[in-house]
Each structure stands twice: as structure tokens, then as C-alpha cells.
Amino acid sequence: MTENDQGNVPSRQRKRFPGISSRAYEHPADRSALVALRKLSGFDTVFKALSGLLPERSLRLLFLSDSVRVSDAQFSHLNDMLRDACYILDLEKVPPMYVTQDPKPNAMCIGLDEPIIVVTTGLVELLDEEEMRAVVGHEVGHALSGHSVYRTVLLFLTSLALKIAWIPLGNVAIMAIVTALREWFRKSELSADRAGLLVGQDVQSSMRGLMKLAGGNHLHEMNVDAFLAQADEYEKSGDLRDSVLKILNVLPRTHPFATVRAAELKKWSESRDFQRIMDGHYPKRSEDKDTSVTDSFRESAGHYADTVRTSKDPLMKLVGDIAGGAGDLAGDLGGRLRNRFGGGAQGGPKQADEGGPAGDTEDDGTKGDGDAKK
């Protein structure tokens, strides 16, 4: 940050995270994808070259001409929040921020070469200072993670898909890419929610902001605990048909449902990972080049396995049961084959002694593997 930027400190005492890597708060699914992309030599250069047709300059001119740029003279309270967020997450360059007239509450971080942050008047009018601080931190988290590039591509491809909808095959090809990008971006939103919590450092404010996005500015009529209970009910209610409907409902969306986001963030705020960051123990950007792609994918796979194992959703429970049954079946079948072809049933006492314990040990090991895959 510049000398002037460093002089602007948060309005209340908050912890700062010098040199923090976005890996510290990124959702496992989001992180593994980004680490893999960053490891590809020259990927960013090639990607931006291929993205030369994207109207980034047009977007910047549009916001400059038809929105209000946040500064010391305009929306100064948002400007202070933006500087605070960049100070806390140690983002070297403060991205430009615009307020655009739109009654729908929304915010986004876009741009290929340099990120810009856009918030709507609907969002500014909906949230109080601490809730808005979490949102600004959310968008700064997007900027630090490099999400703005892919968000811009997603916006462009969504627009393109609408324009060529009359071309069957062309539209199918574009929508396949859009669907994949949306799936990734929903995970990136969970990452940015965590960044917002690191900036605001007030989990109740983050919860209130998400609750307002769902139910509007009626806090006296809402309750955070009841809102979180909705997320639990949403996850475990219904049957397999409801599970399929949940998937179909979320496919067209770029953001996860508000109750799901709140539950995910609350869970992370109570985790050991979050506490370690707050205690000053977190990955540094200087270590990003040494990050192992294999470790990131292993962590992502472990996260999904744990999600399936602990999920209350009927479909996920079925997947877990099938995986567990397959593991048990494989272990049982493996033991029978070893007994049949290893001579355990026909051998003498020595063979039986050697075959029995060995078979039992390998049986347990096979079942253990099956459990681990659930």
C-alpha cells in the first residue's frame, strides 16, 4: 500500500493480517481450482490474451460515466471501509469502487487487468455500517483471490449466451461453460464470505447482512438462530425428489442460497482454522509459489468426502450409504477370495495360523479404505 494508505487505519481496533495469502480463507473446492490454474506457467497471460475481446474498457467507462465513484468526497464512509479492508487483508493497491443506481441489493468485483468493485444503492440502503463492512471485505477478498477475472468472463459469456440463444449448438456449448463457471463461482462466494468475516471480525454482523439479503430490512421481525435453523431444515428435509429440486434450483444462480451461506460461515467461524488465522498463523503470499497442487486437491477431496459423510440431505446420505456399502462389500469379497485362493480353509495348522490373522488384518484394512472413501 502507499504511504497514505497505510496511515488510514480501521475505525475500531481490528487485527491485521500482513502478507496473508488468499489460501488462508478460500473454500477447499475454490482453492484447489485456483492453485491448479496458478501453477500453469503463463496461464494468466494466455487467458487475458484470449479474453482480449471482452469489453473491459467499455465496462470501466460505463461505471465512470453512469455511477458514482467512491472517494473522500463521495460516499466517504464507503471509502473508509474500502481502505480499511485493504489495510487488514494487506492488499497493496486499493481497487476503485463505484455505487450504481439499482434497487436490487448486489455487489460485484470485476475486471481483467485490475479489479473494480461495484455496489448497488439497494445494498447501501439495506445494510448498516458493520454489515456493509463485511460486504466490502467480501469484495476485497474476491480481488485478492483473483476472482474478478473469471467473474468478468462469466458476465460476458452469460450475455453472449442470450444473444446467440437462437443458435442451438452454439448456445449449448456456451451454456456448458457458463454452468461450470457458475459452479466454481458459487464456491468462490463462500471463500469471499470468509474474507468479509476476517475484515469485519464480527460474525453477528455477517449473519445479519446475509439475513437481510434474504428478508429485507426488518431485523425486528427476524432472528439469526431461527435463520440458521432454516438452513438445517433445508439441508435435511424432504426426500430424493427434493434433493434433485435443490440442485435444479441452484444451477442458474451465481450465489449460494443465503441460509446456506450463513450456515457455512457460522461453521467456519467456530473452526480451528479461523482461530489460527485470528491468532496470526496463516499462509503467506510469499509461499504461494511453493504450494502443492496435490495437497490442495487432496484437501478438496477430503472436504467433499466429509460433506457427503456428515450431510443430512437425503441424496447425500444415499451416496454415503452406497459408498459405505461398497466398501464393506469389497472388504467381505476380498476376504472370501483370499480364503478361497490362499488355502486358508484347506491348509494345515501352520497355514491356518498364518492365513487367519493375515486375512483378518487385510479385511480390516480393506474396510478401513472403504470407510475413508465415504
C-alpha positions as CSV (number, residue, x, y, z in Angstrom):
1,M,0.0,0.0,0.0
2,T,1.1,3.6,-0.5
3,E,2.3,5.7,2.5
4,N,-1.1,7.5,2.6
5,D,-3.0,4.2,2.5
6,Q,-1.0,2.8,5.4
7,G,-1.9,5.8,7.5
8,N,-5.6,5.0,7.2
9,V,-6.3,2.5,10.0
10,P,-9.6,0.8,10.9
11,S,-12.2,2.8,12.8
12,R,-12.1,0.3,15.6
13,Q,-9.4,-2.0,16.7
14,R,-9.2,-5.0,14.4
15,K,-6.5,-7.5,13.8
16,R,-4.5,-7.0,10.6
17,F,-3.0,-9.9,8.5
18,P,0.2,-8.7,6.8
19,G,1.1,-10.7,3.7
20,I,-1.9,-13.0,4.1
21,S,-2.5,-15.4,1.2
22,S,-6.0,-15.9,-0.1
23,R,-5.4,-19.6,0.6
24,A,-6.0,-18.8,4.2
25,Y,-9.7,-18.3,3.7
26,E,-10.5,-20.0,0.4
27,H,-13.1,-22.7,0.4
28,P,-11.4,-26.1,-0.4
29,A,-13.1,-26.5,-3.7
30,D,-12.4,-22.9,-4.7
31,R,-8.8,-23.1,-3.6
32,S,-7.9,-26.3,-5.4
33,A,-9.1,-24.9,-8.7
34,L,-7.3,-21.6,-8.3
35,V,-4.0,-23.2,-7.2
36,A,-4.0,-25.5,-10.2
37,L,-4.6,-22.5,-12.5
38,R,-1.8,-20.5,-10.9
39,K,0.6,-23.4,-11.3
40,L,0.1,-23.4,-15.1
41,S,3.1,-21.4,-16.5
42,G,1.8,-18.4,-18.4
43,F,-1.9,-19.2,-17.8
44,D,-2.8,-15.7,-16.9
45,T,-1.0,-14.2,-19.9
46,V,-2.7,-16.6,-22.3
47,F,-6.1,-16.3,-20.6
48,K,-6.0,-12.5,-20.8
49,A,-4.8,-12.6,-24.5
50,L,-7.8,-14.9,-25.3
51,S,-10.0,-12.6,-23.4
52,G,-9.0,-9.6,-25.5
53,L,-12.5,-9.4,-27.0
54,L,-14.0,-8.8,-23.6
55,P,-15.4,-5.2,-23.3
56,E,-13.4,-4.3,-20.1
57,R,-12.7,-0.8,-21.2
58,S,-16.3,-0.4,-22.0
59,L,-17.3,-1.5,-18.6
60,R,-14.9,0.9,-16.9
61,L,-16.2,3.8,-19.0
62,L,-19.8,2.8,-18.3
63,F,-19.3,2.9,-14.5
64,L,-17.2,6.1,-14.7
65,S,-19.9,7.8,-16.7
66,D,-23.1,6.5,-15.1
67,S,-22.2,5.6,-11.5
68,V,-20.7,7.4,-8.5
69,R,-17.0,6.7,-7.8
70,V,-16.3,6.3,-4.1
71,S,-13.8,8.7,-2.7
72,D,-13.1,11.1,0.2
73,A,-15.6,13.5,-1.5
74,Q,-18.3,10.9,-2.4
75,F,-19.6,8.1,-0.2
76,S,-16.7,8.8,2.1
77,H,-17.9,6.2,4.7
78,L,-17.6,3.5,2.0
79,N,-14.2,4.8,1.0
80,D,-13.0,4.4,4.6
81,M,-14.4,0.9,4.7
82,L,-12.6,0.0,1.4
83,R,-9.3,1.4,2.7
84,D,-9.7,-0.5,6.0
85,A,-10.5,-3.7,4.2
86,C,-7.4,-3.4,2.0
87,Y,-5.3,-2.5,5.1
88,I,-6.5,-5.5,7.0
89,L,-6.0,-8.0,4.2
90,D,-2.8,-6.2,3.1
91,L,-4.0,-5.7,-0.5
92,E,-1.3,-3.5,-2.0
93,K,-3.4,-1.4,-4.4
94,V,-6.9,-0.2,-3.4
95,P,-9.3,-1.0,-6.2
96,P,-11.7,1.7,-7.5
97,M,-15.2,1.4,-6.1
98,Y,-18.5,2.6,-7.6
99,V,-22.1,2.9,-6.4
100,T,-24.6,2.3,-9.1
101,Q,-28.3,3.0,-9.0
102,D,-30.2,-0.3,-8.7
103,P,-32.9,-1.1,-6.1
104,K,-31.8,-4.7,-6.0
105,P,-29.1,-5.3,-3.3
106,N,-26.0,-6.6,-5.0
107,A,-22.2,-6.2,-5.2
108,M,-19.5,-7.5,-7.6
109,C,-15.8,-7.4,-8.2
110,I,-14.9,-7.5,-11.9
111,G,-12.0,-6.7,-14.2
112,L,-9.2,-8.4,-16.1
113,D,-6.2,-6.2,-15.7
114,E,-7.3,-4.5,-12.5
115,P,-10.3,-5.3,-10.3
116,I,-13.1,-2.8,-9.7
117,I,-15.8,-3.1,-7.1
118,V,-19.4,-2.1,-7.7
119,V,-22.2,-1.9,-5.1
120,T,-25.8,-1.0,-5.7
121,T,-27.8,1.7,-4.0
122,G,-30.2,-1.1,-2.8
123,L,-27.3,-2.7,-0.9
124,V,-26.0,0.6,0.6
125,E,-29.5,1.5,1.8
126,L,-30.2,-2.0,3.2
127,L,-27.1,-2.6,5.4
128,D,-25.8,-0.8,8.5
129,E,-22.1,0.1,8.8
130,E,-20.8,-3.2,10.3
131,E,-22.8,-5.3,7.8
132,M,-21.6,-3.2,4.9
133,R,-18.0,-3.5,6.2
134,A,-18.3,-7.3,5.8
135,V,-19.6,-6.9,2.3
136,V,-16.7,-4.6,1.3
137,G,-14.3,-7.1,2.8
138,H,-16.1,-9.8,0.8
139,E,-15.4,-8.0,-2.4
140,V,-11.8,-7.2,-1.5
141,G,-11.4,-10.9,-0.8
142,H,-12.6,-11.6,-4.4
143,A,-9.9,-9.1,-5.6
144,L,-7.1,-10.7,-3.5
145,S,-8.1,-14.2,-4.8
146,G,-8.1,-13.1,-8.4
147,H,-11.8,-14.0,-8.8
148,S,-12.5,-10.8,-10.8
149,V,-11.1,-12.2,-14.0
150,Y,-13.3,-15.2,-14.0
151,R,-16.3,-13.2,-12.8
152,T,-15.9,-10.9,-15.8
153,V,-15.7,-13.9,-18.2
154,L,-18.8,-15.3,-16.6
155,L,-20.7,-12.0,-17.1
156,F,-19.6,-11.8,-20.8
157,L,-20.5,-15.4,-21.6
158,T,-23.9,-15.1,-19.9
159,S,-24.6,-12.1,-22.1
160,L,-23.3,-13.9,-25.2
161,A,-25.4,-16.9,-24.5
162,L,-28.5,-14.7,-24.5
163,K,-27.5,-13.1,-27.8
164,I,-26.9,-16.5,-29.6
165,A,-29.8,-18.4,-28.0
166,W,-31.3,-18.9,-31.5
167,I,-28.2,-21.0,-32.5
168,P,-28.9,-24.4,-30.8
169,L,-25.4,-25.9,-30.8
170,G,-23.7,-22.6,-30.1
171,N,-25.9,-21.9,-27.1
172,V,-25.4,-25.4,-25.7
173,A,-21.6,-25.0,-25.9
174,I,-21.7,-21.6,-24.2
175,M,-24.1,-22.6,-21.5
176,A,-21.9,-25.7,-20.7
177,I,-19.1,-23.3,-19.9
178,V,-21.4,-20.9,-18.0
179,T,-22.7,-23.7,-15.9
180,A,-19.2,-24.8,-15.0
181,L,-18.2,-21.2,-14.2
182,R,-21.3,-20.7,-12.0
183,E,-20.5,-23.9,-10.1
184,W,-17.0,-22.6,-9.4
185,F,-18.2,-19.1,-8.6
186,R,-20.7,-20.3,-6.0
187,K,-17.8,-21.9,-4.2
188,S,-15.8,-18.6,-4.5
189,E,-18.7,-16.8,-2.8
190,L,-18.2,-19.0,0.3
191,S,-14.5,-18.0,0.2
192,A,-15.3,-14.3,-0.1
193,D,-17.8,-14.6,2.8
194,R,-14.8,-15.8,4.9
195,A,-12.7,-12.8,3.8
196,G,-15.6,-10.5,4.8
197,L,-15.6,-12.0,8.3
198,L,-11.8,-11.5,8.5
199,V,-12.3,-7.9,7.7
200,G,-15.3,-7.1,9.8
201,Q,-14.3,-9.5,12.6
202,D,-17.9,-9.6,13.8
203,V,-19.8,-12.8,13.0
204,Q,-23.1,-11.4,14.1
205,S,-22.9,-8.6,11.6
206,S,-22.0,-11.0,8.8
207,M,-25.1,-13.1,9.8
208,R,-27.3,-10.1,9.9
209,G,-26.2,-9.0,6.4
210,L,-27.0,-12.4,4.9
211,M,-30.3,-12.5,6.7
212,K,-31.2,-9.0,5.3
213,L,-30.4,-10.2,1.8
214,A,-33.0,-12.9,2.3
215,G,-35.7,-11.0,4.2
216,G,-35.0,-7.3,3.8
217,N,-34.6,-4.6,6.4
218,H,-36.9,-6.0,9.0
219,L,-34.5,-7.0,11.8
220,H,-37.1,-6.6,14.5
221,E,-39.0,-9.4,12.7
222,M,-36.1,-11.8,12.2
223,N,-33.8,-13.9,14.4
224,V,-30.3,-15.2,13.5
225,D,-30.7,-18.5,15.3
226,A,-34.1,-19.1,13.6
227,F,-32.5,-18.2,10.3
228,L,-29.7,-20.7,10.8
229,A,-32.3,-23.3,11.8
230,Q,-33.8,-22.8,8.3
231,A,-30.5,-23.8,6.7
232,D,-30.5,-27.0,8.8
233,E,-34.1,-27.7,7.8
234,Y,-33.4,-27.0,4.1
235,E,-30.5,-29.5,4.1
236,K,-32.2,-32.4,5.8
237,S,-35.8,-32.0,4.7
238,G,-37.7,-33.9,2.0
239,D,-36.8,-37.0,0.0
240,L,-34.7,-37.7,-3.0
241,R,-37.1,-35.7,-5.2
242,D,-36.4,-32.6,-3.1
243,S,-32.7,-33.2,-3.4
244,V,-32.9,-33.1,-7.1
245,L,-35.1,-30.0,-7.0
246,K,-32.4,-28.3,-4.8
247,I,-29.8,-29.0,-7.5
248,L,-32.1,-27.7,-10.2
249,N,-32.9,-24.5,-8.2
250,V,-29.3,-23.6,-7.6
251,L,-27.9,-24.3,-11.2
252,P,-29.0,-20.9,-12.7
253,R,-27.6,-19.0,-9.7
254,T,-24.1,-17.4,-9.3
255,H,-24.5,-17.3,-5.5
256,P,-25.4,-20.0,-3.0
257,F,-28.7,-19.5,-1.1
258,A,-28.5,-17.0,1.8
259,T,-29.3,-19.6,4.5
260,V,-26.6,-21.9,3.2
261,R,-24.0,-19.2,3.1
262,A,-24.9,-18.2,6.7
263,A,-24.6,-21.8,8.0
264,E,-21.3,-22.3,6.2
265,L,-19.8,-19.1,7.6
266,K,-21.0,-19.8,11.1
267,K,-19.4,-23.2,10.9
268,W,-16.1,-21.7,9.7
269,S,-16.2,-19.0,12.4
270,E,-16.2,-21.7,15.0
271,S,-13.4,-23.8,13.4
272,R,-9.8,-24.2,14.4
273,D,-8.7,-22.8,11.0
274,F,-10.4,-19.5,11.7
275,Q,-9.0,-19.2,15.2
276,R,-5.5,-19.9,13.9
277,I,-5.8,-17.0,11.4
278,M,-7.0,-14.7,14.2
279,D,-4.0,-15.8,16.3
280,G,-1.7,-14.8,13.4
281,H,-0.9,-18.2,12.0
282,Y,-1.9,-18.3,8.3
283,P,-0.4,-19.0,4.9
284,K,1.6,-16.1,3.4
285,R,1.5,-14.8,-0.2
286,S,5.3,-15.3,-0.3
287,E,4.7,-19.0,0.0
288,D,2.1,-19.3,-2.8
289,K,4.8,-20.4,-5.4
290,D,5.6,-23.4,-3.2
291,T,2.0,-24.5,-2.9
292,S,1.4,-28.2,-3.7
293,V,-1.4,-28.8,-6.2
294,T,-1.6,-32.4,-5.0
295,D,-2.1,-31.3,-1.4
296,S,-4.8,-28.8,-2.5
297,F,-6.7,-31.5,-4.4
298,R,-6.3,-33.9,-1.5
299,E,-7.8,-31.3,0.8
300,S,-10.6,-30.6,-1.6
301,A,-11.3,-34.4,-1.9
302,G,-11.3,-34.7,1.8
303,H,-13.7,-31.8,2.2
304,Y,-16.2,-33.4,-0.3
305,A,-15.9,-36.8,1.5
306,D,-16.6,-35.2,4.8
307,T,-19.5,-33.3,3.3
308,V,-21.1,-36.5,2.0
309,R,-20.4,-38.3,5.3
310,T,-22.0,-35.6,7.5
311,S,-24.7,-34.2,5.2
312,K,-28.3,-34.6,6.2
313,D,-29.5,-34.2,2.7
314,P,-31.4,-37.4,1.5
315,L,-29.4,-37.7,-1.7
316,M,-26.0,-37.2,0.0
317,K,-27.0,-39.7,2.7
318,L,-27.8,-42.2,0.0
319,V,-24.4,-41.6,-1.7
320,G,-22.7,-42.1,1.7
321,D,-24.6,-45.3,2.3
322,I,-23.8,-46.6,-1.1
323,A,-20.1,-45.8,-0.7
324,G,-20.1,-47.4,2.7
325,G,-21.9,-50.5,1.5
326,A,-19.5,-50.7,-1.4
327,G,-16.5,-50.5,0.9
328,D,-18.0,-53.2,3.2
329,L,-18.8,-55.4,0.2
330,A,-15.4,-55.0,-1.2
331,G,-13.8,-56.0,2.1
332,D,-16.0,-59.0,2.6
333,L,-15.4,-60.1,-1.0
334,G,-11.7,-59.6,-0.7
335,G,-11.6,-61.7,2.5
336,R,-13.5,-64.5,0.8
337,L,-11.2,-64.5,-2.2
338,R,-8.1,-64.6,0.0
339,N,-9.6,-67.6,2.0
340,R,-10.6,-69.4,-1.2
341,F,-7.3,-69.0,-3.2
342,G,-4.9,-68.5,-0.3
343,G,-5.6,-72.0,1.0
344,G,-6.7,-70.9,4.4
345,A,-9.6,-73.3,4.5
346,Q,-7.5,-76.3,3.3
347,G,-4.1,-75.8,4.7
348,G,-2.6,-77.3,7.9
349,P,-2.4,-75.7,11.3
350,K,0.6,-73.5,10.2
351,Q,-1.2,-72.3,7.1
352,A,-4.4,-71.6,9.1
353,D,-2.4,-69.7,11.7
354,E,-0.7,-67.6,9.1
355,G,-3.7,-67.2,6.9
356,G,-6.2,-66.4,9.6
357,P,-4.6,-63.3,11.2
358,A,-3.3,-62.1,7.9
359,G,-6.7,-62.4,6.4
360,D,-8.3,-60.6,9.3
361,T,-5.8,-57.8,9.2
362,E,-6.2,-57.3,5.5
363,D,-10.0,-57.4,5.8
364,D,-9.9,-54.6,8.4
365,G,-7.6,-52.6,6.2
366,T,-9.9,-53.1,3.2
367,K,-12.9,-52.0,5.2
368,G,-10.9,-49.0,6.5
369,D,-10.2,-47.9,3.0
370,G,-13.9,-48.2,2.2
371,D,-14.8,-46.1,5.2
372,A,-12.3,-43.5,4.2
373,K,-13.9,-43.1,0.8
374,K,-17.3,-42.4,2.1
